[in-house]
């Protein structure tokens, strides 16, 4: 059990913290194209995690109906969370349906150069990403309680996904005037919610095979929604070319190789 908790910490805290550290060292706003490509690559890896890791494991434990039910539950949970965050961050004057910067992608509807507003932007982004990290932790916890190797693999691949997210949320915090090392600490703490998900996943994994299957597929549905409902479409809009989906496809290939090792 302790090993699985450590895996959750690696995926969330280390992944997000490393992303924040990269931005802090760069001492400038990271290129939006670079962030989009990194997120697109991570999105492809996540698709492979779900399709070649979580779903097959779910089908070994339960029926296709349970797998489908879990996917739907995961999608609906993230949709509700996203809607809640959007309601908090949107203004009456502006209710964006599409996002044109990585800050807007993470639910900040009004980005201006004023440090105080940028600080608010960074804090809101921090909270949004923290919520998104919970289902990833559930996947690691449930997967690791069923198969130690699966939990380890999921933690590594999810950590890769969290690096560009840490980079994205660190930028407005730095512009908002927070000390660079405090920014690194805050981004790492945003990944700590993965531990919460890890504990939930472990608890569900100890109930029954049905509970493991449902938690794995639910985490998969949440991850698929984040990929296809957030990262991929917004990356295409922000880069305005076909590079983002190409990088996503490359990420799928890399993820497939990783899941078969």
JOGIHU-V180351 format. One record per helix or strand. SS is the DSSP state (H for helix, E for strand). FROM is the first residue (numbers start at 1). TO is the last residue. If there is no record, write none. Layout:
SS;FROM;TO, SS;FROM;TO
//
This chain:
H;2;26, H;32;61, H;64;89, H;102;105, H;115;146, H;148;175, H;180;190, H;193;205, H;209;239, H;243;260
//
